[in-house]
Structure formats: C-alpha cells, structure tokens
C-alpha cells in the first residue's frame, strides 16, 4: 500500500499539472501575440501547446476548476475560480480544498491569492478567520512554492522542461457541451516536483516509486482551451475539469475584520 505521504505528493502532482496549464503570461512577448487565428483549433504539438493554451486562456480571462483525486478508499476534492492576466502580480484565485490531515481525517481549507497576497482559512483551526500568510510563515505555506505553481513565467518553463512527449490520442469526447480532442502527455515527475519544491518531501525510495514518467490525458476544445486533465496516479485517478471560461468571477480579498494574525 502506498504511504500517505506518497498519495499526498501524487495529489500535488495532479494539482500542479492543472495549475500549470492555467494562469498568465510571463515577461516579454504575450502568447496571445504569437498565435494566429488560423492556428486556433489545429493539432497541438510539443513545441506549441504551451503557447497555444496560454494564449487561449488569456483571451478567455477566467475559468472554474473542479478536481477529484480518488484512490484506496479516499478522495481529495478541490474547486477553484481563477482570473488570468498578462502580469503575475494581477493573478487572482480562490480555491476550496478538502485537505488531508492524516490517513483517516481531513479538513476544509480555503485559499485566496489576490495580487500577490495569500490568505488562508482552515475553519476552527484559524478561528473561522482568514490568515494573511507572510513570507516568514513558510512553515504554514511556502509562498515561493505557491508562486511557482501560479506564476506561469515559472510554470510554463518548468512544464516544458518536464515534458517528455505529446501525442494526439485519437477519439473525441464531449465535455460540458464542447467537443474535445484528446492528447497524451508524458511528464518527468521528478522535474515537475522539483519546480514546485515538493521534491523535498520525498525520500529516495518514494522518489524511485514515482517512476520515470507520469502520463496525463489532456482534452482540449476547438478554441484551444483545456476542458479536462486525467492522470493515473498508480494508487488512483485524478480528474480536473475546467468550465465557465470567460464568465464573470467574484474573487475578492477577505474583509479586514475577517483577517487575523497567527
């Protein structure tokens, strides 16, 4: 049976991959400026899929994410609303997650990323208040790691580095009313985890158990927007569903009276 730590790291792999395919552009030329109208909806390749998907998300501006990670009789669920921007400092995200505490129990966690500021609520553990996480509270939440997962300037470079192959897998599936094309991506898990700091949580045996490659199924619509990512975790399956592209969101910082210090 896989250890709790290993399952948690696999969950991190799933969420990192999902967030890696969402966000904003890095410094320099915007992806939206490098993708022509004629390219949109054509077959993706290992050389252009990051730019194409990034450009599509910038055009949409926002999305909703639903995640379910199932395995060995338990499940981790998360949902998030996200707003994308050319600048990482303008990225907004509100995520609600059932966060594992140990092998048998979990707790609800909420996290908001608002223009570079991070707020976290753990229900009774934070007195039903929001905590603004500062740079020196890395024991609670490593802001550098979170930035690596949400700042596409770092994300996309890491994702491209971890990519081993991308192939069109065949079949078309309708998801949320949209006909999609399925692609198979092979990623180097060690490189992906290293980019987010998760690699430090693993010992040599656990790192070896991850294997040399992790396979993702990516379902993309005719507008180049991702609609679903499926990952075989070995101990279960992770599914990330994207919807509500371009719809209005209401992602705001907590009210001042709801923020406390730790």
N, C-alpha and C positions, 0 to 999 in steps of 0.2 A: 504493500500500500504506500502510495506516495505520502511524504510528510506534509504537514500543514504548511510549513514554510514553502515547500516546492509548489503546492497548489496556489498559494498566495502570489508567488512570483509569476506563475503561469497567468494568473489573473492580471497581474501588472503588464505582462506582455500583450495581452489582449487589449487592455485599455490604452496602453501606449501606442499600439498599432492604430487603434481607432482614432486617437487624438492626433497622431502623426499625419493622418490624411485629412485633418481639418485645421483651420487656422488662418493665418495671414501670410503675406509675402515677407521675405527678408529684405535687407537693404539692397539697393541697386534697382535694376530693371524689374518692373512688376511682371509677374507671369501673364497677367491679362494683356500686356502689351506685346507678348511674344507668340500668342496663339491666334491664328486667323479664324474667321468664321467658317472657312472651308474645312478646317481641321476638326472642328467640333463634331463629335459623333463617329469619327472614323476610328479604325482599330488603334488601340493603345499599344505602345512599345515600352521596353525597359528604359529607353532614352528619353521618352517624352511624357510618361504617365504622371510623374510628379508635377511637372509644369502644367499639364492639361487639367488635372484635378484641382490644383491650386488656383488656376485662373477661373475655373467654373465656380469654385466656392467664393472667390472674391466678387464675381458677378452676382451671385445669389445673396451674399451678405449675412445670412444667418441659417441655422438649422437646429433640429432637435435630434438627440441621440438616445436610443434605448438599448441597454446592454444586459445580457443574461449569460452568466458563466456557470454551467452546470457540470457536476461530477461527483461521484462517490456519495450520493445521497444528500448533497447540499448544493446550494446555489448562491451566487453573489449577483445582485442586481444593481443597476445604476441607471439614472436618466440625467440628461443634461441639455440645457439650452445654450447655444453659443452664437456670438456675433463676431464676424471676421472683419479684419481691417488690413490696410497696407502696412500699418505700423503695429509692432508687437505691443507697445505700451497702450494701445487702444483696444486690445482684445478683451472681450467680456465672456464669462462663463459662469453658469450656475449649475452645479452637479449635486444630486442627491444619491447616496450610495448606502447599501447595507454592507457595513464594513465588518469583517471578521475580527472577533476579539480573541477567540481560541478555537479549539476543534469543535466545540458544541454551541457556542453563543456568538451573536453578532450584535451590532448596534447601528442605528441610523446615523449617518454622517452627512452633513451638508457643507459644501464648499463653494465660495464665490471668488472669482478672480475678476477684479474691476480695475482696469487701467493700471496694472502693476501691483495692486494691493490685494492681499489674500485674507479672506475671512473664513472662519471655520466654526461650525456648531456641531456639538456632539450630544445634544439633548441635556439630560440631567448631569452628564459629566462636565458640561460647561454652564451649568445652572440655567439651562434653556436660553442662553445668551449666545451672541456671536463673539468670537475672539479674533482680533486683528493680529495675524501672525507676523512677527517681525523677523529680521534677518538672524537675530541671535537665538531664535527658538527652533533651531534645526532639529532638536530632539522631538518636537511635536510634528513639524512639517518642514522638509527641506525645500526652501523656496527656489534654490538653484535647480533642483531636480524637477520641480513643477514647471519652472520656466523652460527647461529643456524639453518638456513634454508639450508645452503650449506655444512656444515661440518657434514658428516654422523656419526661421532663419537657421536655427539649430536642428529642428526636427527633420526637415527635408534632407539636409546634408547627412544626418545620421541614417535616415531611412534609405537613401540611395546607397550609402556605404554598406548597409546590411543586406541590400537586395542581391540575391544570387541569380534569380531568373524570373521572368514574367511571360506567361503563355496564355493565349486565348483557349479557354477550356471547352468551348462548344456551347451548348444549349442556351436558350433564352428563357428567362423566368420573369413573370410579372410580380413586382413588389410594390405595394402601396399604389397600385394602379398604373405603374410605369413598367414598360418592357425593358429589361436589362440584359446586358451581355456579361457573361461570367469569365473572369480571369483567375488564373492560379499564380500566386506569388510565393516564391521560396525566399525566406529571410534567414540570416545568420543570427540566432538568438543571443549569442554572446556579445556581438557588436551592438545589437539593439538595446540590450540591458545595460551595457557599458555606457551608452549615450545618455541614459537616464539615471545612473547611479544605483540601479537595482542590483547590479552585478556584485556589489559589496555584501549583499545579504546571503550570498551563496557560498557554500564550501566547495572544495574540489569535486567531491562525489556528486553533489547536486548539480554542479555545472556540467559535469560529464553526462548526467542523466538527461539534460536538456537536448542532447544530440547536436549534430552539426547544422541542422536545418529545421525550420518550422514553416509549415505550409498554411497559407491563407487563401481563402476564396473571396474574391472581390467582385461584387455585382455593380455595374456602372450603367447609368441611364444614357439615352441618346444626347443628353445635354452635358455629358462628362461628369455628372455628379454621382458620387458613391451612394448606393442605396442599402447595401448590406455587406458586412465582412463576416465570414465564418472561419473559425480557427479550431483545428483539432488539437486539444491540449494534452492528449495522451490519457489523462485522467477524466476527460470530459470534453464538452464542446462549448465554445464561446460564440455568441451571435450578437453582432452590433448592427442595429437598424437605424438608418438615417431617414428623416422625414421633415416635412414643413420647411423645405428650402425656400428662403426668401420671405418667409412670413414674419410679421412683427413680433418682437420679443419684449419682455419687460424685466430686464436684468439690471437691478439697482443695488447699490451698497446698502447694508443694513442701516436702519435709523440709528442715530447717535445714541439714543437711550437704550438700544438693544445690544450695544457693544461693551464688552468688559475686558479687563486685563487678566492675564494668567500669572 
